[in-house]
Amino acid sequence: MSQPSTDAERAAADIETKAPAVVDFIRQIVAEDNEKGTWNGEVVTRFPPEPNGFLHLGHAKAIAMDFGIASENGGRCHLRFDDTNPVKEEQAFVDAIKRDLRWLGYEWGEHEYFASDYFDQLYDWTVKLIKDGKAYVCDLSPDEMRTYRGTLTEPGRESPFRNRSVEENLDLLGRMAEGEFEEGTRTVRAKIDMASPNINLRDPVMYRILHASHHRTGESWHIYPSYDWAHGQSDSIEGVTHSMCTLEFEDHRPLYDWFLDQLGVHHPRQIEFARVNVSHTITSKRKLAQLVNENHVSGWDDPRMPTIAGLRRRGVPPEAIRTFLDDIGLSKRDRVVELARMEYWIRQILNKAAERRLGVLDPLKVVIENWPADEVDHLEAINNPEDESAGTRQLPFSRELWIERTDFMEDPPRKFKRLTVGREVRLRYGYFITCTEAVKDPESGEIVELRATVDRETRGGQAPDGRKVRGTIHWLSAAHAVPTEFRLYDTLFTTVDPLAVPDDGDFLDNLNPDSLVIVEGFVEPSLAEAEPGTRVQLERTGYFVVDEDATAERPVLNRIVGLRDTWKKIQQQG
């Protein structure tokens, strides 16, 4: 993993060093293997994504574990693309996966591989298994195969093509590879045990016919290996020692072992762990693809998506993701982690790293009647109270200001500490002002402007006579403020478990109609030239990032998280 270089990375490193190291059950297994000298103390892991979509939070957990365990043990982690389905895979997904991995802070050096690199070897091993009587060509259709497979309580039935001769099987395999047969007419199956209580061992498919162009091998192949056939053998070829998988592959482990044992090749150890489930989020790649393809979101990198690309565009620091994953640890039992827990770490890191700025999202004009129209004062504002080295900046102050509409009430409750007619408040980094009048639209009755006076003796926010004010509000000079589009993101789903729906329901019914609200407001001039990806805290409002759609003439800011720390409250309540 790369060394911390940004302020946010250093902030995360500071937080991480204060937390005790947690030894999870997988690390214990690896340590025990090293003590026994199982692989001569060598540790080789792999991260094996299928290039049929973008990486998401669930992948991030596997990435951190695979790369982390290898690094901790002086080993190496391979990046291998399990590209065995040309119908759904694209080079664009390969590029996106590599980009996301590097953004998260992980490198694989020269160890970049593809399952398609091993197609020739997999074919040769298939020939061997056929010759050994351990595989055969089957003519059952997909529907017939499902019928023959049996159920969890009933054994399967042997295919009528199970006992073909070696010669016939080899002939049919060669003709399948040449593209002679239609898709769905034949498969290659392992010959194991149709009565096994583990359905995965009931003569699983090793090859299916697909007349599709592969993003790397082109038209060279007309048969493609199944995931179960390609995965373990790819691990073996690469010399992987520890193959970590999520719990749904636990029932596949006997098949993983069977293939390797029959071939008599290097046999890695498969270990299963629970996937990451975060509230109000889904990590089903198929359903994420549905959201993209049906235009429920703007793309794989939509800031509402739990993809790494979406989190990056949302403005989440990679260090926050890594720290969050370290915090929740590894488990052998599925659980749901509160989204607020990840937001807690986002705030922890951004609080230390993000510079402060002023922005007004729902503007209400204030006219300072005793301030000359042509006079501009420049006030000093702190960039980050958590980091003295961040320095200060100048804020222009003029006769006309913008404040948040919610910072004024005509008839406020007793505990309201902000602006109302006749009350004095402090402007952040500025002066004390007193509201003298609320100007209303004569037709609608809506307040359209406030009139106020300023006490020039209070420059910098302190009164010479020592008097106190009850509230402090943020503001912008209307003459200098930059019109800005604010994209206020919320959870994409309204429910903790979006996939929990009635029998006649659809997970799309749980989409949050307010997951994106766009408002027009203003920011201070210093943000006009900010580069996309710049993260700031808009004081009293939340953390924001400059979106890639931003221009100097029109900034676009995405809300990352609000300022309220709900996870801390959850912890205190628990």
C-alpha positions in Angstrom: 0.0 0.0 0.0 1.2 3.5 -0.8 2.5 5.8 2.0 0.2 8.6 3.2 0.8 11.8 1.2 -2.3 14.0 1.5 -3.6 15.7 4.5 -6.6 13.3 4.6 -4.3 10.3 4.4 -2.1 11.6 7.3 -5.3 12.3 9.3 -6.4 8.7 8.7 -3.0 7.3 9.6 -3.1 9.3 12.8 -6.5 7.8 13.7 -5.4 4.3 12.7 -2.3 4.3 14.8 -4.4 5.1 17.9 -6.6 2.0 17.4 -5.4 -1.4 18.7 -4.5 -3.9 15.9 -7.2 -6.6 15.6 -6.2 -10.1 14.7 -9.1 -11.7 12.9 -9.7 -15.4 12.3 -8.2 -15.3 8.7 -5.0 -13.7 9.9 -4.8 -16.3 12.7 -5.1 -19.0 10.0 -2.4 -17.4 7.9 -0.2 -17.1 11.0 -0.7 -20.8 11.9 0.2 -21.8 8.3 3.3 -19.8 8.5 4.3 -21.3 11.8 3.8 -24.8 10.3 5.7 -23.9 7.2 2.8 -25.0 5.0 4.0 -23.0 2.0 7.5 -22.4 3.3 6.3 -19.2 5.0 5.1 -17.7 1.6 1.9 -15.8 1.5 0.3 -15.2 -1.9 -3.3 -13.8 -2.1 -5.3 -12.6 -5.0 -8.2 -10.2 -5.7 -10.2 -11.8 -8.5 -12.9 -9.4 -9.8 -15.1 -10.3 -12.8 -14.9 -7.4 -15.2 -18.7 -7.1 -15.7 -19.3 -4.0 -13.6 -17.7 -1.5 -11.2 -16.3 -2.3 -7.8 -18.5 -1.6 -4.7 -18.2 -1.5 -1.0 -18.3 -5.3 -0.7 -15.3 -5.6 -3.0 -13.5 -3.0 -0.9 -13.6 -5.3 2.1 -12.1 -8.1 0.1 -9.5 -5.8 -1.4 -8.4 -4.5 1.9 -8.1 -8.0 3.3 -6.3 -9.6 0.3 -3.8 -6.8 -0.1 -3.5 -6.2 3.6 -2.7 -9.8 4.6 -0.2 -10.2 1.8 1.6 -7.0 2.8 1.6 -7.8 6.5 3.3 -11.1 5.8 5.8 -9.9 3.3 4.0 -11.6 0.4 2.2 -10.4 -2.7 -1.4 -10.0 -3.9 -2.3 -10.6 -7.5 -4.9 -8.7 -9.4 -6.6 -11.3 -11.6 -9.6 -10.7 -13.7 -11.9 -13.8 -13.9 -13.0 -13.0 -17.4 -14.9 -16.1 -18.3 -18.2 -14.6 -19.6 -17.6 -12.5 -22.7 -21.4 -11.6 -22.9 -21.2 -9.3 -19.9 -17.5 -8.3 -19.7 -15.8 -5.2 -21.2 -12.4 -3.6 -21.3 -14.1 -0.5 -19.8 -14.8 -2.4 -16.6 -11.2 -3.7 -16.5 -10.0 -0.1 -16.7 -12.5 1.1 -14.1 -11.5 -1.6 -11.6 -7.8 -0.8 -11.9 -8.5 2.9 -11.5 -10.6 2.3 -8.4 -7.9 0.0 -6.8 -5.2 2.6 -7.3 -7.5 5.3 -5.8 -8.1 3.2 -2.8 -4.3 3.0 -2.3 -3.4 -0.5 -3.6 -0.8 -1.6 -6.2 -0.1 -5.0 -7.6 3.0 -4.3 -9.7 3.8 -6.9 -12.3 1.2 -9.3 -10.9 -1.8 -8.5 -13.2 -3.4 -11.6 -14.6 -6.5 -12.8 -16.5 -8.3 -16.1 -16.3 -8.3 -15.9 -20.1 -4.5 -16.2 -19.9 -5.1 -19.8 -18.9 -7.7 -20.9 -21.4 -5.3 -23.2 -23.2 -4.2 -24.8 -20.0 -7.8 -25.2 -18.8 -8.7 -26.9 -22.1 -5.7 -29.3 -21.7 -6.8 -30.1 -18.2 -10.3 -30.8 -19.5 -8.9 -33.3 -22.0 -7.0 -34.9 -19.1 -10.2 -35.2 -17.0 -12.1 -36.7 -19.9 -9.3 -39.3 -20.5 -9.4 -40.1 -16.8 -13.1 -40.7 -16.9 -13.8 -37.6 -14.7 -15.6 -35.4 -17.3 -17.9 -35.8 -20.2 -19.9 -33.9 -22.9 -23.6 -33.6 -22.0 -26.4 -32.9 -24.5 -29.1 -32.0 -21.9 -30.7 -28.6 -22.3 -30.5 -26.2 -19.4 -34.1 -26.9 -18.4 -33.4 -30.7 -18.6 -30.3 -30.3 -16.5 -32.1 -28.5 -13.8 -34.7 -31.3 -13.7 -32.0 -34.0 -13.6 -30.1 -32.2 -10.8 -32.6 -33.0 -8.1 -33.4 -30.9 -5.0 -32.0 -30.4 -1.6 -34.0 -33.4 -0.4 -33.9 -35.6 -3.5 -30.8 -36.9 -5.2 -30.2 -36.1 -8.9 -30.3 -38.4 -11.8 -27.4 -39.3 -14.1 -27.4 -37.8 -17.5 -28.1 -40.3 -20.3 -24.8 -39.0 -21.9 -22.7 -39.5 -18.7 -21.1 -42.7 -19.9 -20.0 -41.7 -23.4 -16.7 -43.1 -24.5 -13.5 -41.2 -24.0 -13.2 -41.0 -27.8 -16.7 -39.6 -28.4 -16.3 -37.0 -25.6 -12.9 -35.8 -27.0 -14.4 -35.6 -30.5 -17.4 -33.6 -29.3 -15.2 -31.3 -27.1 -13.0 -30.5 -30.2 -16.1 -29.7 -32.3 -17.5 -27.6 -29.5 -14.3 -25.6 -29.4 -14.4 -25.1 -33.2 -17.9 -23.6 -33.0 -19.8 -26.4 -34.7 -22.7 -26.5 -32.3 -25.4 -23.9 -31.3 -25.4 -22.3 -27.8 -27.2 -24.3 -25.2 -27.0 -27.6 -27.1 -24.0 -29.1 -25.2 -21.9 -28.6 -22.1 -18.9 -30.2 -20.6 -19.6 -31.5 -17.1 -17.4 -33.0 -14.3 -18.3 -36.6 -13.4 -18.6 -36.5 -9.6 -21.7 -37.7 -7.7 -25.3 -37.0 -8.7 -26.5 -38.3 -5.3 -24.2 -35.9 -3.3 -26.0 -33.9 -0.6 -24.0 -30.9 -1.9 -25.7 -29.9 -5.2 -22.5 -28.3 -6.4 -21.0 -31.8 -6.7 -23.8 -33.1 -8.9 -21.8 -33.1 -12.1 -21.3 -29.3 -12.4 -20.8 -27.6 -15.7 -17.2 -26.9 -16.7 -17.8 -25.4 -20.2 -20.7 -23.9 -22.0 -20.9 -22.8 -25.7 -20.9 -19.1 -26.3 -20.5 -17.6 -29.7 -19.4 -14.2 -28.4 -16.3 -12.1 -28.9 -14.1 -11.9 -25.8 -12.5 -8.5 -24.9 -9.0 -10.1 -24.9 -9.2 -13.3 -27.0 -11.6 -12.1 -29.7 -13.1 -14.9 -31.7 -10.6 -17.5 -30.7 -12.9 -19.5 -28.5 -16.5 -20.7 -28.8 -16.5 -22.4 -25.4 -15.9 -20.7 -22.1 -15.1 -22.1 -18.7 -17.5 -21.8 -15.8 -16.4 -19.7 -12.8 -16.1 -22.9 -10.6 -13.8 -24.5 -13.2 -11.6 -21.5 -13.9 -11.3 -20.0 -10.5 -9.5 -22.7 -8.5 -7.2 -23.7 -11.3 -6.3 -20.0 -11.9 -5.3 -19.8 -8.2 -3.2 -22.9 -8.6 -1.4 -21.7 -11.7 -0.5 -18.5 -10.0 0.8 -20.2 -6.8 -1.8 -18.6 -4.6 -1.6 -19.9 -1.0 -4.7 -18.4 0.6 -7.9 -18.0 -1.5 -10.4 -15.8 0.4 -14.0 -15.9 -0.6 -17.3 -14.7 0.7 -19.6 -17.1 2.6 -21.8 -18.1 -0.4 -18.7 -20.0 -1.8 -18.5 -22.2 1.3 -20.6 -24.9 -0.4 -18.4 -24.6 -3.5 -15.2 -25.4 -1.5 -15.6 -29.2 -1.9 -15.8 -28.6 -5.7 -12.8 -26.3 -5.6 -10.9 -29.0 -3.7 -12.1 -31.8 -6.0 -10.8 -30.3 -9.2 -7.4 -29.5 -7.7 -7.1 -33.0 -6.2 -8.1 -34.7 -9.5 -5.5 -32.7 -11.4 -2.8 -33.3 -8.7 -1.6 -29.6 -8.9 -0.8 -26.9 -6.4 -3.7 -26.7 -3.9 -4.4 -23.3 -2.3 -6.4 -23.1 0.9 -9.9 -21.5 0.5 -11.2 -19.5 3.4 -14.7 -17.9 3.6 -15.7 -14.7 5.4 -18.9 -12.7 5.7 -19.6 -10.0 3.1 -20.1 -6.4 4.0 -23.7 -5.4 4.3 -24.3 -1.7 4.9 -27.7 -0.3 5.8 -29.7 1.5 3.1 -27.4 0.0 0.5 -27.2 -2.9 -1.9 -24.1 -4.6 -3.1 -25.6 -7.0 -5.7 -23.7 -6.3 -8.9 -26.7 -7.5 -10.9 -29.1 -5.1 -9.2 -26.6 -2.2 -9.4 -26.4 -2.9 -13.1 -30.2 -2.7 -13.3 -30.1 0.7 -11.6 -27.7 1.9 -14.2 -29.3 0.3 -17.3 -32.8 1.5 -16.3 -31.5 5.0 -15.7 -32.5 5.1 -12.0 -29.1 6.7 -11.5 -26.8 8.6 -13.8 -24.2 5.9 -14.1 -21.9 3.5 -12.2 -20.2 6.6 -10.7 -23.4 8.3 -9.5 -22.6 9.6 -6.1 -25.6 7.8 -4.6 -24.2 4.4 -5.7 -22.2 2.2 -3.3 -19.6 1.7 -6.0 -16.0 2.9 -5.4 -16.4 5.3 -8.3 -19.6 6.6 -6.8 -18.0 7.1 -3.4 -15.1 8.9 -5.0 -17.3 11.2 -6.9 -19.4 11.8 -3.8 -16.2 13.0 -2.2 -15.5 10.2 0.3 -11.8 10.0 1.0 -10.2 6.6 0.3 -8.7 6.7 3.8 -12.2 6.9 5.3 -13.2 3.7 3.5 -10.1 1.9 4.6 -10.5 3.0 8.2 -14.1 2.1 8.2 -13.3 -1.4 6.9 -10.6 -1.9 9.6 -13.1 -0.7 12.2 -15.8 -3.3 11.3 -13.3 -6.1 11.0 -13.8 -9.6 9.6 -16.6 -12.0 10.6 -17.9 -15.5 9.8 -21.5 -14.3 10.3 -23.5 -12.0 8.0 -24.5 -8.7 9.7 -25.7 -5.3 8.7 -23.5 -2.3 9.6 -25.1 1.1 10.0 -24.3 3.5 7.3 -23.8 6.1 10.0 -20.8 4.1 11.1 -19.0 4.8 7.8 -20.2 8.4 7.9 -18.5 8.7 11.3 -15.1 7.9 9.8 -15.7 10.2 6.9 -16.3 13.1 9.3 -13.3 12.1 11.4 -11.0 12.4 8.5 -12.6 15.4 6.8 -12.7 17.3 10.0 -8.9 17.2 10.2 -8.2 17.6 6.4 -11.0 19.7 4.9 -10.6 23.5 4.7 -13.5 25.6 5.9 -15.5 27.8 3.5 -18.8 29.7 3.6 -21.8 28.9 1.4 -25.4 29.8 1.4 -27.8 27.2 0.0 -31.2 29.0 0.5 -30.3 32.7 0.2 -32.1 35.7 1.8 -30.7 39.1 1.1 -29.6 41.5 3.9 -29.0 45.2 3.2 -26.7 46.9 5.7 -28.1 50.4 5.7 -25.3 52.1 7.5 -22.6 50.7 5.2 -21.5 52.7 2.1 -22.5 51.1 -1.2 -18.9 51.4 -2.6 -17.0 50.2 0.5 -15.5 46.7 0.7 -13.8 45.3 3.8 -11.7 42.2 3.8 -12.0 40.0 6.9 -9.6 37.3 7.9 -11.1 33.8 8.1 -9.4 30.6 9.4 -9.0 27.8 6.9 -9.0 24.9 9.3 -9.1 25.3 13.1 -7.7 21.7 13.3 -4.6 22.6 11.3 -2.8 25.8 12.0 -0.6 25.3 8.9 -3.7 25.7 6.7 -3.5 29.5 7.3 -6.2 32.0 6.6 -8.0 33.7 3.8 -9.7 37.0 3.1 -13.5 37.3 3.0 -15.0 40.4 1.3 -17.7 42.3 3.2 -20.0 44.8 1.6 -23.3 46.5 1.9 -25.5 43.6 0.6 -25.1 40.1 2.0 -26.6 36.7 1.6 -27.6 34.7 4.7 -29.5 31.4 5.0 -33.3 31.9 5.0 -33.5 29.6 8.0 -31.3 32.0 10.0 -34.2 34.5 10.2 -37.6 34.1 11.8 -40.2 36.8 12.1 -41.9 35.3 15.2 -39.2 33.0 16.7 -39.6 30.5 19.6 -37.9 31.3 22.8 -34.8 29.2 22.1 -34.2 30.6 18.6 -30.8 32.3 18.7 -30.5 33.6 15.3 -31.8 36.7 13.5 -35.1 38.4 14.0 -36.3 42.0 13.9 -34.7 43.9 16.7 -32.1 41.3 17.6 -28.3 41.5 17.3 -26.2 38.5 16.0 -22.6 37.9 15.1 -21.5 37.3 11.5 -18.9 34.6 11.4 -15.5 36.2 11.1 -17.2 39.6 10.8 -19.3 42.1 12.6 -22.3 42.3 14.9 -25.4 43.3 13.0 -29.0 44.2 14.1 -32.0 43.5 12.0 -34.2 46.5 11.7 -36.9 45.5 9.2 -38.2 42.5 7.2 -39.3 43.5 3.7 -42.2 41.4 2.3 -43.6 40.8 -1.2 -46.9 42.8 -1.2 -48.7 40.0 -3.0 -47.4 36.8 -1.5 -46.4 38.1 1.9 -43.0 36.3 1.6 -40.0 37.9 3.2 -37.8 38.9 0.3 -35.2 41.1 2.1 -33.9 42.2 5.5 -32.6 45.6 6.5 -30.0 45.8 9.2 -27.3 48.0 10.8 -23.7 47.1 11.6 -21.6 48.0 14.6 -18.2 48.8 13.1 -16.6 48.5 16.5 -17.2 44.8 16.5 -15.0 43.9 13.5 -13.6 40.4 14.1 -16.6 39.3 16.1 -15.8 41.0 19.5 -17.5 43.9 21.1 -15.2 46.5 22.9 -17.8 46.9 25.7 -17.8 43.1 26.3 -21.5 42.5 25.4 -22.5 39.1 24.2 -24.8 38.0 21.4 -26.9 34.8 21.4 -26.2 33.6 17.9 -23.6 33.4 15.1 -24.6 33.0 11.5 -22.7 32.6 8.2 -23.0 35.0 5.3 -21.6 36.0 1.9 -21.0 39.4 0.3 -23.7 39.4 -2.4 -21.4 41.4 -4.8 -18.7 38.8 -4.6 -20.6 35.5 -4.1 -20.4 32.9 -6.8 -23.6 31.3 -8.1 -23.4 27.6 -7.3 -25.3 24.4 -7.9 -25.5 22.3 -4.8 -26.3 18.6 -5.2 -27.7 17.4 -1.9 -27.3 13.6 -1.8 -29.1 11.3 0.6 -29.4 7.5 0.8 -30.5 5.9 -2.5 -33.0 3.7 -0.6 -35.5 4.6 2.2 -35.2 1.3 4.1 -32.4 -0.4 6.1 -32.6 -3.5 3.9 -33.7 -2.4 0.4 -34.0 -6.0 -0.8 -36.5 -6.9 1.9 -39.8 -6.6 -0.1 -43.1 -8.4 -0.1 -43.5 -11.4 -2.4 -45.2 -9.2 -5.0 -42.8 -6.3 -4.4 -39.7 -5.0 -6.1 -36.5 -3.5 -4.5 -37.1 -0.5 -6.8 -40.1 0.3 -4.7 -37.7 1.3 -1.9 -35.9 3.9 -4.0 -35.7 7.2 -2.2 -37.4 10.0 -4.3 -35.4 12.6 -2.4 -32.0 10.9 -2.8 -30.9 13.9 -4.9 -32.1 17.4 -4.3 -30.5 20.2 -6.4 -30.6 23.8 -5.0 -29.2 27.0 -6.3 -27.1 29.1 -3.9 -23.8 30.9 -3.5 -20.3 30.2 -2.3 -17.4 32.5 -1.4 -15.0 33.6 -4.2 -12.2 31.3 -3.2 -14.2 28.3 -4.4 -14.6 29.5 -7.9 -11.2 28.2 -9.0 -11.2 25.0 -6.9 -10.3 21.9 -8.8 -12.8 19.0 -9.1 -12.2 16.7 -6.1 -11.5 19.5 -3.7 -13.2 18.8 -0.4 -14.3 21.5 2.0 -16.5 22.0 5.0 -19.2 24.6 4.4 -19.5 25.9 8.0 -22.7 25.0 9.7 -23.9 23.1 6.6 -21.8 20.0 5.9 -18.9 18.6 3.9 -18.9 19.1 0.2 -16.7 18.2 -2.8 -16.3 20.0 -6.1 -17.8 17.8 -8.8 -16.3 17.1 -12.1 -19.1 19.1 -13.8 -17.9 22.3 -12.1 -16.6 25.3 -14.1 -14.9 28.5 -12.9 -18.1 30.3 -13.9 -20.4 27.9 -12.1 -19.1 25.6 -9.3 -21.0 22.4 -8.6 -20.7 21.0 -5.1 -21.8 17.5 -4.0 -22.7 17.1 -0.4 -20.6 14.3 1.1 -22.1 14.1 4.6 -23.7 16.5 7.0 -22.1 17.8 10.1 -24.2 15.8 12.5 -22.5 12.6 13.9 -25.4 10.1 14.1 -23.0 7.1 14.7 -21.6 8.7 17.8 -25.1 9.1 19.2 -25.9 5.4 18.2 -22.8 4.3 20.2 -23.8 6.4 23.2 -27.3 5.0 23.1 -26.0 1.4 22.8 
